[in-house]
Amino acid sequence: MNVDDALGKLRTLPYEDLDFAKLDHHRDLRTGFPEVIYAPGKTPEQLTQIAQSMTKSSSKVLITRADPEAYDIVHKVLPEARYNKLARTIVLERDNETPLVPGVLIVAAGTADLPVAEEAAVTAELMGNDVKKLWDVGVAGVHRLLEHLSILQEAKVVVAVAGMEGALPSLVGGLVSSPVIAVPTSVGYGANFHGLAALLAMINSCSPGIAVVNIDNGFGAGYMAGTINLAIAGTLRK
């Protein structure tokens, strides 16, 4: 690295001021994962400028809650970016040669919960975890979950995603010795109250070892699961 390049990097430390946003380029150094970009509410110009600036300090960029139009905008300036339509995420990963750490399992109650579950999976994978998935194994057909008991019990950490009554994490929590991260979704009929009923059910669970994130917060659950799994494996940056 020459002197001019070094000075250029020093100018953006510890953050880069874009006027409309202050990018935390040191977050990857502090926490092991870079700042994540939340797409809604940002103009096309803001989104592309933030994404381009993040690539200066990190080999990994994650944009959440991005619609196809947002991806088209980002893809024009960052052609290597990948879009997951189900998860609504845009990912740019320039260094993916490090072996993934097994141990994270994402469990979704129903097909309608998959956008949130897939967001959790994308996040944990980008952090360096090898993620397994079990889809459509809600409590209305409990035999579908019990058929995969060995997979559940092999996991180091489980993310359980459910709307409606939100009972899946309690069931999973009674079957495994690993921590369970419960994710309520806004899926359900009127009395679901856009996920509030599932959230309260999960908070009031009688199964031990369950932690609950916010409604539809697949990113937060995936991040927590990834962090726990990397810590167990001893590969979490210290």
MDAnalysis code that builds the backbone (N, CA, C; Angstrom):
import MDAnalysis as mda
import numpy as np

u = mda.Universe.empty(714, n_residues=238, atom_resindex=np.repeat(np.arange(238), 3), trajectory=True)
u.add_TopologyAttr("name", ["N", "CA", "C"] * 238)
u.add_TopologyAttr("resid", np.arange(1, 239))
u.add_TopologyAttr("resname", ["MET", "ASN", "VAL", "ASP", "ASP", "ALA", "LEU", "GLY", "LYS", "LEU", "ARG", "THR", "LEU", "PRO", "TYR", "GLU", "ASP", "LEU", "ASP", "PHE", "ALA", "LYS", "LEU", "ASP", "HIS", "HIS", "ARG", "ASP", "LEU", "ARG", "THR", "GLY", "PHE", "PRO", "GLU", "VAL", "ILE", "TYR", "ALA", "PRO", "GLY", "LYS", "THR", "PRO", "GLU", "GLN", "LEU", "THR", "GLN", "ILE", "ALA", "GLN", "SER", "MET", "THR", "LYS", "SER", "SER", "SER", "LYS", "VAL", "LEU", "ILE", "THR", "ARG", "ALA", "ASP", "PRO", "GLU", "ALA", "TYR", "ASP", "ILE", "VAL", "HIS", "LYS", "VAL", "LEU", "PRO", "GLU", "ALA", "ARG", "TYR", "ASN", "LYS", "LEU", "ALA", "ARG", "THR", "ILE", "VAL", "LEU", "GLU", "ARG", "ASP", "ASN", "GLU", "THR", "PRO", "LEU", "VAL", "PRO", "GLY", "VAL", "LEU", "ILE", "VAL", "ALA", "ALA", "GLY", "THR", "ALA", "ASP", "LEU", "PRO", "VAL", "ALA", "GLU", "GLU", "ALA", "ALA", "VAL", "THR", "ALA", "GLU", "LEU", "MET", "GLY", "ASN", "ASP", "VAL", "LYS", "LYS", "LEU", "TRP", "ASP", "VAL", "GLY", "VAL", "ALA", "GLY", "VAL", "HIS", "ARG", "LEU", "LEU", "GLU", "HIS", "LEU", "SER", "ILE", "LEU", "GLN", "GLU", "ALA", "LYS", "VAL", "VAL", "VAL", "ALA", "VAL", "ALA", "GLY", "MET", "GLU", "GLY", "ALA", "LEU", "PRO", "SER", "LEU", "VAL", "GLY", "GLY", "LEU", "VAL", "SER", "SER", "PRO", "VAL", "ILE", "ALA", "VAL", "PRO", "THR", "SER", "VAL", "GLY", "TYR", "GLY", "ALA", "ASN", "PHE", "HIS", "GLY", "LEU", "ALA", "ALA", "LEU", "LEU", "ALA", "MET", "ILE", "ASN", "SER", "CYS", "SER", "PRO", "GLY", "ILE", "ALA", "VAL", "VAL", "ASN", "ILE", "ASP", "ASN", "GLY", "PHE", "GLY", "ALA", "GLY", "TYR", "MET", "ALA", "GLY", "THR", "ILE", "ASN", "LEU", "ALA", "ILE", "ALA", "GLY", "THR", "LEU", "ARG", "LYS"])
u.atoms.positions = np.array([
    [0.844, -1.188, 0.000],
    [0.000, 0.000, 0.000],
    [0.883, 1.243, 0.000],
    [0.626, 2.163, -0.925],
    [1.430, 3.378, -0.964],
    [0.878, 4.419, 0.011],
    [1.597, 5.532, 0.111],
    [1.252, 6.567, 1.090],
    [-0.129, 7.155, 0.810],
    [-0.443, 7.408, -0.451],
    [-1.737, 7.999, -0.793],
    [-2.892, 7.070, -0.422],
    [-2.722, 5.767, -0.665],
    [-3.758, 4.810, -0.304],
    [-3.948, 4.744, 1.207],
    [-2.828, 4.768, 1.926],
    [-2.900, 4.738, 3.389],
    [-3.611, 5.970, 3.933],
    [-3.290, 7.132, 3.368],
    [-3.947, 8.361, 3.804],
    [-5.442, 8.326, 3.495],
    [-5.784, 7.746, 2.346],
    [-7.189, 7.630, 1.980],
    [-7.972, 6.791, 2.965],
    [-7.361, 5.695, 3.427],
    [-8.029, 4.839, 4.406],
    [-8.140, 5.535, 5.752],
    [-7.094, 6.261, 6.143],
    [-7.104, 6.950, 7.432],
    [-8.179, 8.030, 7.482],
    [-8.493, 8.616, 6.333],
    [-9.507, 9.676, 6.301],
    [-10.892, 9.155, 6.659],
    [-11.146, 7.899, 6.418],
    [-12.477, 7.332, 6.683],
    [-12.548, 6.625, 8.036],
    [-11.550, 6.773, 8.869],
    [-11.539, 6.128, 10.171],
    [-11.818, 7.155, 11.258],
    [-12.650, 6.844, 12.260],
    [-13.346, 5.564, 12.434],
    [-14.653, 5.455, 11.640],
    [-15.103, 6.575, 11.021],
    [-16.303, 6.489, 10.196],
    [-16.178, 7.458, 9.035],
    [-17.012, 7.237, 8.036],
    [-17.018, 8.097, 6.858],
    [-18.315, 8.898, 6.827],
    [-18.199, 10.207, 6.759],
    [-19.364, 11.082, 6.775],
    [-19.812, 11.367, 5.346],
    [-20.968, 10.827, 4.976],
    [-21.532, 11.064, 3.650],
    [-22.590, 12.165, 3.684],
    [-22.650, 12.903, 4.769],
    [-23.631, 13.955, 5.013],
    [-24.967, 13.365, 5.442],
    [-25.546, 12.486, 4.616],
    [-26.825, 11.866, 4.956],
    [-26.647, 10.582, 5.756],
    [-25.418, 10.095, 5.868],
    [-25.125, 8.874, 6.626],
    [-23.681, 8.903, 7.103],
    [-23.452, 8.310, 8.260],
    [-22.107, 8.173, 8.812],
    [-21.787, 6.685, 8.887],
    [-20.930, 6.231, 7.978],
    [-20.660, 4.805, 7.844],
    [-19.595, 4.346, 8.830],
    [-19.924, 3.317, 9.584],
    [-19.042, 2.789, 10.633],
    [-18.103, 1.748, 10.027],
    [-16.996, 2.199, 9.453],
    [-16.057, 1.283, 8.813],
    [-15.276, 0.433, 9.805],
    [-15.309, 0.793, 11.078],
    [-14.578, 0.031, 12.100],
    [-15.404, -1.092, 12.709],
    [-16.667, -1.180, 12.341],
    [-17.522, -2.166, 13.015],
    [-17.032, -3.595, 12.787],
    [-16.547, -3.871, 11.590],
    [-16.018, -5.206, 11.308],
    [-14.835, -5.521, 12.209],
    [-13.977, -4.525, 12.455],
    [-12.825, -4.730, 13.332],
    [-13.257, -4.955, 14.775],
    [-14.310, -4.254, 15.196],
    [-14.749, -4.361, 16.581],
    [-15.568, -5.614, 16.849],
    [-16.465, -5.947, 15.907],
    [-17.453, -6.992, 16.181],
    [-17.300, -8.230, 15.311],
    [-16.502, -8.156, 14.259],
    [-16.330, -9.298, 13.380],
    [-17.282, -9.325, 12.212],
    [-18.154, -8.309, 12.105],
    [-19.099, -8.246, 10.989],
    [-19.389, -6.781, 10.680],
    [-19.397, -6.415, 9.401],
    [-19.552, -4.998, 9.044],
    [-20.960, -4.477, 9.287],
    [-21.093, -3.164, 9.243],
    [-22.395, -2.521, 9.363],
    [-23.310, -2.997, 8.228],
    [-24.563, -3.258, 8.569],
    [-25.533, -3.760, 7.604],
    [-26.407, -2.610, 7.114],
    [-26.767, -2.650, 5.836],
    [-27.538, -1.578, 5.213],
    [-29.007, -1.981, 5.155],
    [-29.867, -1.143, 5.732],
    [-31.312, -1.351, 5.688],
    [-31.856, -0.519, 4.532],
    [-32.406, -1.195, 3.524],
    [-32.752, -0.516, 2.273],
    [-33.953, 0.421, 2.339],
    [-35.066, 0.048, 2.990],
    [-36.245, 0.915, 2.946],
    [-35.970, 2.333, 3.453],
    [-36.579, 3.298, 2.781],
    [-36.430, 4.690, 3.197],
    [-35.267, 5.417, 2.572],
    [-34.404, 4.697, 1.860],
    [-33.242, 5.326, 1.243],
    [-33.511, 5.584, -0.242],
    [-33.034, 6.711, -0.729],
    [-33.161, 6.995, -2.152],
    [-32.189, 6.119, -2.927],
    [-32.402, 5.939, -4.237],
    [-31.452, 5.160, -5.033],
    [-30.031, 5.684, -4.933],
    [-29.875, 6.997, -4.918],
    [-28.539, 7.573, -4.820],
    [-27.900, 7.277, -3.471],
    [-28.672, 7.387, -2.408],
    [-28.146, 7.089, -1.078],
    [-27.752, 5.620, -0.954],
    [-28.600, 4.746, -1.457],
    [-28.338, 3.314, -1.342],
    [-27.072, 2.912, -2.087],
    [-26.909, 3.394, -3.310],
    [-25.724, 3.031, -4.088],
    [-24.464, 3.641, -3.499],
    [-24.555, 4.861, -3.015],
    [-23.370, 5.503, -2.441],
    [-22.921, 4.794, -1.167],
    [-23.888, 4.409, -0.327],
    [-23.550, 3.681, 0.899],
    [-22.929, 2.333, 0.553],
    [-23.549, 1.603, -0.377],
    [-23.051, 0.279, -0.747],
    [-21.629, 0.366, -1.310],
    [-21.384, 1.313, -2.188],
    [-20.052, 1.477, -2.770],
    [-19.030, 1.829, -1.702],
    [-19.411, 2.693, -0.780],
    [-18.478, 3.100, 0.277],
    [-18.158, 1.947, 1.215],
    [-19.149, 1.081, 1.489],
    [-18.913, -0.044, 2.384],
    [-17.910, -1.034, 1.794],
    [-17.867, -1.132, 0.481],
    [-16.922, -2.065, -0.139],
    [-15.475, -1.631, 0.040],
    [-15.244, -0.386, 0.405],
    [-13.883, 0.105, 0.605],
    [-13.224, -0.527, 1.828],
    [-14.042, -0.848, 2.834],
    [-13.480, -1.332, 4.091],
    [-13.830, -2.774, 4.411],
    [-14.700, -3.383, 3.627],
    [-15.117, -4.745, 3.947],
    [-15.285, -5.569, 2.681],
    [-14.962, -6.842, 2.788],
    [-15.166, -7.772, 1.669],
    [-16.583, -8.332, 1.656],
    [-17.381, -7.968, 2.679],
    [-18.755, -8.451, 2.772],
    [-19.698, -7.267, 2.959],
    [-20.748, -7.237, 2.160],
    [-21.769, -6.214, 2.283],
    [-23.129, -6.908, 2.300],
    [-23.968, -6.534, 3.273],
    [-25.310, -7.088, 3.365],
    [-26.327, -5.959, 3.381],
    [-27.270, -6.024, 2.450],
    [-28.372, -5.068, 2.390],
    [-29.660, -5.848, 2.643],
    [-30.437, -5.429, 3.633],
    [-31.658, -6.139, 3.988],
    [-32.905, -5.396, 3.515],
    [-34.006, -6.144, 3.398],
    [-35.315, -5.643, 3.006],
    [-35.258, -4.874, 1.684],
    [-34.538, -5.433, 0.749],
    [-34.366, -4.811, -0.566],
    [-35.346, -5.416, -1.567],
    [-36.052, -4.572, -2.305],
    [-36.941, -5.066, -3.354],
    [-36.151, -5.214, -4.653],
    [-36.734, -5.825, -5.676],
    [-36.008, -6.025, -6.939],
    [-35.504, -4.729, -7.556],
    [-36.262, -3.642, -7.380],
    [-35.822, -2.357, -7.926],
    [-34.541, -1.892, -7.249],
    [-34.455, -2.099, -5.937],
    [-33.241, -1.726, -5.215],
    [-32.049, -2.548, -5.702],
    [-32.292, -3.832, -5.949],
    [-31.208, -4.676, -6.458],
    [-30.736, -4.201, -7.833],
    [-31.665, -3.861, -8.710],
    [-31.276, -3.376, -10.037],
    [-30.371, -2.152, -9.932],
    [-30.686, -1.290, -8.988],
    [-29.898, -0.068, -8.789],
    [-28.496, -0.406, -8.298],
    [-28.417, -1.287, -7.290],
    [-27.116, -1.657, -6.718],
    [-26.295, -2.460, -7.717],
    [-26.956, -3.345, -8.454],
    [-26.253, -4.215, -9.400],
    [-25.557, -3.423, -10.496],
    [-26.080, -2.274, -10.828],
    [-25.469, -1.451, -11.874],
    [-24.088, -0.942, -11.454],
    [-23.917, -0.668, -10.169],
    [-22.625, -0.149, -9.686],
    [-21.770, -1.245, -9.051],
    [-22.416, -2.343, -8.632],
    [-21.691, -3.473, -8.034],
    [-22.180, -4.757, -8.708],
    [-21.671, -5.044, -9.899],
    [-22.179, -6.181, -10.692],
    [-22.045, -7.536, -10.001],
    [-21.109, -7.659, -9.054],
    [-20.906, -8.939, -8.385],
    [-21.927, -9.194, -7.265],
    [-22.778, -8.227, -6.969],
    [-23.786, -8.382, -5.920],
    [-24.807, -9.448, -6.300],
    [-25.257, -10.233, -5.306],
    [-26.244, -11.288, -5.515],
    [-27.546, -10.928, -4.799],
    [-28.657, -11.320, -5.402],
    [-29.956, -11.007, -4.817],
    [-30.691, -12.286, -4.437],
    [-31.209, -12.319, -3.204],
    [-32.061, -13.413, -2.750],
    [-33.480, -12.853, -2.668],
    [-34.291, -13.214, -3.649],
    [-35.632, -12.641, -3.748],
    [-36.494, -13.005, -2.556],
    [-36.379, -14.235, -2.068],
    [-37.191, -14.672, -0.931],
    [-36.807, -13.927, 0.338],
    [-35.514, -13.831, 0.598],
    [-35.031, -13.156, 1.802],
    [-35.043, -11.640, 1.675],
    [-35.146, -11.151, 0.455],
    [-35.083, -9.711, 0.155],
    [-33.739, -9.129, 0.582],
    [-32.679, -9.860, 0.314],
    [-31.336, -9.413, 0.685],
    [-30.447, -9.271, -0.540],
    [-29.544, -8.320, -0.471],
    [-28.485, -8.161, -1.457],
    [-27.169, -8.439, -0.752],
    [-26.374, -9.317, -1.329],
    [-25.113, -9.723, -0.699],
    [-23.965, -9.524, -1.666],
    [-22.894, -8.961, -1.163],
    [-21.636, -8.895, -1.900],
    [-20.569, -9.536, -1.023],
    [-19.950, -10.581, -1.542],
    [-18.946, -11.320, -0.770],
    [-17.750, -11.592, -1.659],
    [-16.644, -10.939, -1.355],
    [-15.450, -11.051, -2.193],
    [-14.457, -12.068, -1.663],
    [-14.624, -12.485, -0.419],
    [-13.732, -13.484, 0.168],
    [-14.575, -14.584, 0.785],
    [-14.831, -15.653, 0.054],
    [-15.667, -16.736, 0.556],
    [-14.936, -18.073, 0.556],
    [-13.619, -18.016, 0.747],
    [-12.809, -19.235, 0.727],
    [-12.648, -19.859, 2.111],
    [-13.022, -19.116, 3.163],
    [-12.906, -19.646, 4.514],
    [-13.966, -20.720, 4.750],
    [-13.589, -21.892, 5.271],
    [-14.571, -22.961, 5.515],
    [-15.676, -22.506, 6.461],
    [-16.905, -22.888, 6.150],
    [-18.040, -22.527, 6.996],
    [-18.080, -23.418, 8.237],
    [-18.556, -22.844, 9.339],
    [-18.633, -23.558, 10.611],
    [-20.029, -24.148, 10.769],
    [-20.169, -25.470, 10.873],
    [-21.495, -26.087, 11.026],
    [-22.073, -25.826, 12.411],
    [-23.407, -25.921, 12.506],
    [-24.025, -25.813, 13.826],
    [-25.300, -25.011, 13.892],
    [-25.585, -24.174, 12.887],
    [-26.795, -23.350, 12.908],
    [-27.917, -24.067, 12.168],
    [-29.087, -24.108, 12.794],
    [-30.273, -24.689, 12.174],
    [-31.394, -23.659, 12.204],
    [-32.005, -23.414, 11.036],
    [-33.150, -22.509, 10.940],
    [-34.393, -23.357, 10.720],
    [-35.399, -23.169, 11.568],
    [-36.635, -23.936, 11.494],
    [-37.795, -22.970, 11.282],
    [-38.598, -23.205, 10.252],
    [-39.733, -22.337, 9.954],
    [-41.034, -23.107, 10.095],
    [-42.028, -22.480, 10.720],
    [-43.297, -23.154, 10.956],
    [-44.073, -23.378, 9.666],
    [-44.161, -22.343, 8.828],
    [-44.942, -22.464, 7.602],
    [-44.275, -21.774, 6.437],
    [-44.792, -22.004, 5.251],
    [-44.216, -21.398, 4.053],
    [-44.292, -19.877, 4.113],
    [-45.331, -19.340, 4.731],
    [-45.469, -17.890, 4.830],
    [-44.395, -17.261, 5.711],
    [-43.729, -18.072, 6.528],
    [-42.663, -17.570, 7.401],
    [-41.296, -17.552, 6.715],
    [-41.224, -18.079, 5.506],
    [-39.932, -18.277, 4.854],
    [-39.153, -16.990, 4.559],
    [-39.782, -15.870, 4.188],
    [-38.973, -14.666, 3.965],
    [-38.130, -14.278, 5.180],
    [-38.720, -14.356, 6.361],
    [-37.989, -14.026, 7.588],
    [-36.947, -15.100, 7.902],
    [-37.322, -16.373, 7.734],
    [-36.391, -17.470, 7.998],
    [-35.196, -17.412, 7.050],
    [-35.453, -17.118, 5.796],
    [-34.375, -17.055, 4.810],
    [-33.458, -15.861, 5.069],
    [-34.006, -14.776, 5.562],
    [-33.176, -13.632, 5.940],
    [-32.203, -14.027, 7.059],
    [-32.689, -14.805, 8.004],
    [-31.825, -15.295, 9.083],
    [-30.732, -16.197, 8.526],
    [-31.094, -17.061, 7.585],
    [-30.121, -17.981, 7.000],
    [-29.045, -17.237, 6.225],
    [-29.440, -16.272, 5.421],
    [-28.472, -15.484, 4.646],
    [-27.497, -14.775, 5.572],
    [-28.016, -14.206, 6.641],
    [-27.164, -13.479, 7.587],
    [-26.144, -14.399, 8.246],
    [-26.613, -15.517, 8.764],
    [-25.706, -16.445, 9.452],
    [-24.663, -17.014, 8.500],
    [-25.058, -17.309, 7.275],
    [-24.112, -17.836, 6.282],
    [-23.039, -16.808, 5.941],
    [-23.439, -15.565, 5.782],
    [-22.475, -14.523, 5.453],
    [-21.475, -14.307, 6.583],
    [-21.875, -14.615, 7.799],
    [-20.982, -14.504, 8.951],
    [-19.971, -15.644, 9.011],
    [-20.186, -16.696, 8.196],
    [-19.244, -17.807, 8.166],
    [-19.773, -19.096, 8.743],
    [-21.107, -19.223, 8.810],
    [-21.720, -20.419, 9.367],
    [-22.337, -21.288, 8.268],
    [-22.234, -22.594, 8.451],
    [-22.887, -23.544, 7.567],
    [-24.287, -23.779, 8.123],
    [-25.302, -23.320, 7.399],
    [-26.674, -23.305, 7.909],
    [-27.495, -24.438, 7.318],
    [-28.184, -25.172, 8.200],
    [-29.169, -26.165, 7.759],
    [-30.568, -25.574, 7.940],
    [-31.525, -26.071, 7.150],
    [-32.874, -25.514, 7.168],
    [-33.927, -26.619, 7.240],
    [-34.965, -26.359, 8.021],
    [-36.152, -27.208, 8.061],
    [-37.361, -26.315, 7.833],
    [-38.032, -26.474, 6.702],
    [-39.159, -25.617, 6.361],
    [-40.494, -26.357, 6.545],
    [-41.514, -25.603, 6.909],
    [-42.889, -26.090, 7.027],
    [-43.008, -27.245, 8.019],
    [-42.568, -27.006, 9.247],
    [-42.629, -28.028, 10.296],
    [-43.346, -27.473, 11.528],
    [-44.430, -26.737, 11.295],
    [-45.177, -26.132, 12.389],
    [-45.931, -27.136, 13.233],
    [-46.486, -26.646, 14.344],
    [-47.098, -27.536, 15.342],
    [-48.427, -28.117, 14.873],
    [-49.029, -27.580, 13.818],
    [-50.284, -28.149, 13.322],
    [-50.082, -29.562, 12.773],
    [-48.855, -29.884, 12.425],
    [-48.494, -31.242, 12.005],
    [-47.187, -31.609, 12.673],
    [-47.236, -31.838, 13.977],
    [-46.025, -31.974, 14.774],
    [-45.154, -33.141, 14.317],
    [-45.745, -34.132, 13.669],
    [-44.960, -35.274, 13.190],
    [-43.920, -34.842, 12.149],
    [-44.189, -33.752, 11.447],
    [-43.239, -33.262, 10.444],
    [-41.949, -32.775, 11.103],
    [-42.074, -32.219, 12.314],
    [-40.897, -31.777, 13.057],
    [-40.179, -32.946, 13.717],
    [-40.935, -33.821, 14.352],
    [-40.341, -34.936, 15.096],
    [-39.587, -35.901, 14.179],
    [-39.956, -35.908, 12.907],
    [-39.249, -36.751, 11.949],
    [-37.790, -36.335, 11.802],
    [-37.500, -35.089, 12.154],
    [-36.145, -34.553, 12.005],
    [-35.485, -34.312, 13.363],
    [-35.850, -35.107, 14.348],
    [-35.352, -34.908, 15.710],
    [-33.827, -34.976, 15.779],
    [-33.220, -35.873, 15.040],
    [-31.759, -36.005, 15.090],
    [-31.077, -34.731, 14.576],
    [-31.636, -34.122, 13.543],
    [-31.073, -32.870, 13.022],
    [-31.210, -31.756, 14.050],
    [-32.356, -31.704, 14.717],
    [-32.572, -30.703, 15.762],
    [-31.547, -30.849, 16.887],
    [-31.326, -32.061, 17.306],
    [-30.460, -32.286, 18.468],
    [-28.972, -32.203, 18.138],
    [-28.635, -32.218, 16.862],
    [-27.242, -32.038, 16.465],
    [-26.845, -30.567, 16.386],
    [-27.823, -29.675, 16.279],
    [-27.546, -28.256, 16.103],
    [-26.945, -27.646, 17.365],
    [-26.047, -26.686, 17.156],
    [-25.458, -25.947, 18.274],
    [-26.341, -24.780, 18.693],
    [-27.121, -24.265, 17.749],
    [-28.072, -23.192, 18.027],
    [-29.183, -23.280, 16.994],
    [-30.427, -23.054, 17.451],
    [-31.595, -23.174, 16.580],
    [-32.333, -21.846, 16.509],
    [-32.690, -21.441, 15.305],
    [-33.573, -20.293, 15.108],
    [-34.939, -20.842, 14.723],
    [-35.961, -20.533, 15.507],
    [-37.315, -21.022, 15.260],
    [-38.206, -19.853, 14.865],
    [-38.728, -19.902, 13.653],
    [-39.495, -18.797, 13.078],
    [-40.954, -19.214, 12.937],
    [-41.871, -18.420, 13.503],
    [-43.284, -18.797, 13.448],
    [-44.181, -17.578, 13.612],
    [-45.303, -17.608, 12.888],
    [-46.350, -16.614, 13.074],
    [-47.529, -17.280, 13.764],
    [-48.759, -16.892, 13.358],
    [-49.969, -17.453, 13.969],
    [-49.865, -17.385, 15.502],
    [-49.903, -18.553, 16.186],
    [-49.842, -18.545, 17.649],
    [-48.414, -18.561, 18.180],
    [-47.432, -18.782, 17.318],
    [-46.029, -18.707, 17.728],
    [-45.584, -19.817, 18.651],
    [-46.143, -21.019, 18.509],
    [-45.856, -22.110, 19.448],
    [-44.598, -22.901, 19.129],
    [-44.085, -22.778, 17.901],
    [-42.971, -23.627, 17.480],
    [-41.738, -23.519, 18.375],
    [-41.274, -22.335, 18.767],
    [-40.071, -22.268, 19.620],
    [-40.223, -23.017, 20.942],
    [-41.413, -22.985, 21.546],
    [-41.627, -23.712, 22.806],
    [-41.470, -25.206, 22.597],
    [-42.009, -25.700, 21.501],
    [-41.879, -27.124, 21.198],
    [-40.421, -27.491, 20.962],
    [-39.737, -26.694, 20.148],
    [-38.325, -26.966, 19.865],
    [-37.498, -26.879, 21.147],
    [-37.793, -25.895, 21.985],
    [-37.043, -25.719, 23.224],
    [-37.133, -26.919, 24.154],
    [-38.227, -27.673, 24.066],
    [-38.385, -28.859, 24.896],
    [-37.734, -30.096, 24.317],
    [-37.138, -29.961, 23.128],
    [-36.532, -31.113, 22.461],
    [-35.011, -31.040, 22.352],
    [-34.444, -29.863, 22.546],
    [-33.008, -29.685, 22.301],
    [-32.306, -29.129, 23.537],
    [-30.995, -29.348, 23.586],
    [-30.185, -28.794, 24.678],
    [-29.503, -27.497, 24.269],
    [-29.607, -27.139, 23.008],
    [-28.955, -25.928, 22.499],
    [-29.848, -24.712, 22.711],
    [-29.267, -23.495, 22.677],
    [-30.095, -22.290, 22.770],
    [-31.015, -22.165, 21.564],
    [-32.197, -21.617, 21.796],
    [-33.193, -21.412, 20.746],
    [-33.496, -19.921, 20.647],
    [-33.401, -19.401, 19.437],
    [-33.737, -18.004, 19.192],
    [-35.085, -17.974, 18.490],
    [-36.073, -17.397, 19.135],
    [-37.435, -17.379, 18.615],
    [-37.674, -16.105, 17.817],
    [-38.303, -16.278, 16.655],
    [-38.604, -15.133, 15.798],
    [-40.101, -15.114, 15.494],
    [-40.846, -14.182, 16.072],
    [-42.253, -14.065, 15.709],
    [-42.397, -13.371, 14.357],
    [-43.331, -13.828, 13.553],
    [-43.573, -13.164, 12.273],
    [-44.967, -12.547, 12.265],
    [-45.170, -11.627, 11.347],
    [-46.451, -10.917, 11.262],
    [-47.469, -11.691, 10.445],
    [-47.273, -12.999, 10.308],
    [-48.174, -13.869, 9.554],
    [-49.309, -14.332, 10.461],
    [-50.534, -14.223, 9.992],
    [-51.658, -14.722, 10.766],
    [-52.931, -13.940, 10.529],
    [-54.024, -14.428, 11.094],
    [-55.319, -13.772, 10.954],
    [-55.451, -12.643, 11.968],
    [-56.617, -12.019, 12.011],
    [-56.831, -10.777, 12.752],
    [-56.270, -10.710, 14.161],
    [-56.557, -11.707, 14.984],
    [-56.114, -11.674, 16.374],
    [-54.619, -11.913, 16.528],
    [-53.948, -12.194, 15.420],
    [-52.484, -12.268, 15.464],
    [-51.880, -10.895, 15.692],
    [-52.640, -9.842, 15.356],
    [-52.201, -8.457, 15.561],
    [-50.835, -8.192, 14.952],
    [-50.672, -8.655, 13.708],
    [-49.443, -8.400, 12.943],
    [-48.183, -8.904, 13.662],
    [-48.310, -10.028, 14.331],
    [-47.153, -10.649, 14.979],
    [-47.083, -10.444, 16.480],
    [-47.915, -9.554, 17.017],
    [-47.855, -9.284, 18.457],
    [-48.265, -10.507, 19.277],
    [-49.265, -11.241, 18.804],
    [-49.691, -12.445, 19.532],
    [-48.572, -13.471, 19.592],
    [-47.886, -13.675, 18.463],
    [-46.771, -14.624, 18.443],
    [-45.626, -14.138, 19.333],
    [-45.355, -12.842, 19.306],
    [-44.298, -12.277, 20.149],
    [-44.582, -12.529, 21.627],
    [-45.806, -12.248, 22.062],
    [-46.150, -12.441, 23.469],
    [-46.112, -13.913, 23.854],
    [-46.542, -14.791, 22.944],
    [-46.495, -16.225, 23.228],
    [-45.058, -16.690, 23.433],
    [-44.160, -16.199, 22.604],
    [-42.760, -16.612, 22.709],
    [-42.106, -16.059, 23.972],
    [-42.419, -14.822, 24.312],
    [-41.865, -14.234, 25.539],
    [-42.352, -14.990, 26.766],
    [-43.588, -15.501, 26.699],
    [-44.186, -16.210, 27.832],
    [-43.946, -17.715, 27.793],
    [-43.070, -18.174, 26.921],
    [-42.813, -19.611, 26.803],
    [-42.321, -20.204, 28.122],
    [-42.793, -21.418, 28.404],
    [-42.335, -22.106, 29.614],
    [-41.113, -22.974, 29.342],
    [-40.699, -23.084, 28.084],
    [-39.496, -23.848, 27.758],
    [-38.260, -23.002, 28.066],
    [-37.284, -23.555, 28.785],
    [-36.075, -22.784, 29.081],
    [-35.164, -22.702, 27.861],
    [-34.237, -21.771, 27.913],
    [-33.229, -21.673, 26.860],
    [-33.680, -20.945, 25.614],
    [-34.785, -20.186, 25.710],
    [-35.317, -19.471, 24.554],
    [-35.104, -17.969, 24.713],
    [-34.564, -17.347, 23.684],
    [-34.466, -15.892, 23.611],
    [-35.318, -15.432, 22.437],
    [-35.886, -14.238, 22.527],
    [-36.840, -13.764, 21.522],
    [-36.343, -12.458, 20.914],
    [-36.412, -12.370, 19.584],
    [-36.094, -11.125, 18.898],
    [-37.390, -10.461, 18.449],
    [-37.261, -9.318, 17.822],
    [-38.425, -8.530, 17.426],
    [-39.198, -9.207, 16.289],
    [-40.401, -8.743, 16.062],
    [-41.270, -9.281, 15.016],
    [-40.607, -9.139, 13.647],
    [-40.554, -10.234, 12.910],
    [-39.996, -10.286, 11.548],
    [-38.497, -10.001, 11.490],
    [-37.813, -10.052, 12.621],
    [-36.386, -9.702, 12.645],
    [-35.513, -10.924, 12.349],
    [-35.581, -11.399, 11.116],
    [-34.740, -12.519, 10.719],
    [-33.268, -12.179, 10.788],
    [-32.923, -10.951, 10.405],
    [-31.524, -10.534, 10.461],
    [-30.978, -10.639, 11.881],
    [-31.712, -10.092, 12.851],
    [-31.239, -10.120, 14.236],
    [-31.069, -11.531, 14.762],
    [-32.004, -12.415, 14.390],
    [-31.918, -13.807, 14.836],
    [-30.746, -14.517, 14.182],
    [-30.564, -14.298, 12.876],
    [-29.440, -14.923, 12.178],
    [-28.104, -14.452, 12.711],
    [-28.038, -13.170, 13.027],
    [-26.799, -12.608, 13.571],
    [-26.486, -13.214, 14.938],
    [-27.506, -13.283, 15.798],
    [-27.290, -13.858, 17.128],
    [-26.908, -15.329, 17.042],
    [-27.600, -16.078, 16.191],
    [-27.287, -17.497, 16.039],
    [-25.871, -17.681, 15.501],
    [-25.505, -16.878, 14.517],
    [-24.159, -16.966, 13.955],
    [-23.092, -16.654, 14.977],
    [-23.335, -15.641, 15.792],
    [-22.373, -15.258, 16.831],
    [-22.201, -16.370, 17.858],
    [-23.320, -16.945, 18.303],
    [-23.258, -18.037, 19.287],
    [-22.502, -19.228, 18.716],
    [-22.809, -19.585, 17.487],
    [-22.173, -20.757, 16.888],
    [-20.675, -20.558, 16.703],
    [-20.274, -19.373, 16.263],
    [-18.842, -19.100, 16.091],
    [-18.128, -19.065, 17.442],
    [-18.813, -18.575, 18.459],
    [-18.214, -18.560, 19.800],
    [-18.013, -19.981, 20.329],
    [-18.993, -20.838, 20.107],
    [-18.881, -22.238, 20.544],
    [-17.720, -22.927, 19.830],
    [-17.575, -22.620, 18.545],
    [-16.514, -23.240, 17.746],
    [-15.148, -22.631, 18.016],
    [-15.130, -21.516, 18.737],
    [-13.859, -20.860, 19.038],
    [-13.294, -20.056, 17.899],
    [-14.141, -19.707, 16.919],
    [-13.660, -18.939, 15.771],
    [-14.153, -17.508, 15.789],
    [-14.865, -17.109, 16.833],
    [-15.340, -15.726, 16.937],
    [-14.157, -14.806, 17.173],
    [-14.116, -13.714, 16.408],
    [-13.010, -12.765, 16.546],
    [-13.030, -12.146, 17.932],
    [-11.864, -12.090, 18.583],
    [-11.753, -11.523, 19.935],
    [-11.030, -10.189, 19.881],
])
